[in-house]
Amino acid sequence: QVQLVESGGGLVQAGASLRLSCAASGRAFSSYSMAWFRQAPGKEREFVAAIKWSGDITSYADSVKGRFTISRDNAKNTVYLQMNSLKPEDTAVYYCARGPPYQPISVFTIPGGAIYWGQGTQVTVSS
């Protein structure tokens, strides 16, 4: 059974930074593209960022481009989301997701493309 465990969320002021981590259990972590999504109260879950299984291609939502950076450490089975210049509108529960093996990051644009989800970590940005 694959488990994804997020950490690093918290309450910060606007302009601050946070780094989220997602530790994955299971084997062959380097075979899977990974992504971050978020869901704000009363809104649908939305895509934030993704990184290809090979680590050489990333994608970001327009709302976070230039402020957030996704990265991965395959030796630690962990994917990160560095969030800088945080804004109140970034407040949400952030979820880590894993796709099927050896798929491009476009898989996360397909309903059901993410196979496994973490439990989420709360990020609250005060103004």
Protein Blocks (a to p, Z undefined) as FASTA:
>chain_A
ZZdddehiacddehiacddddddedehklmpccddddddehiacddfbdcdfklpaccdd
fklgokaccdddfklopacdddehiafklgccdddddddehiafklmmpghkambdcebj
addddZZ
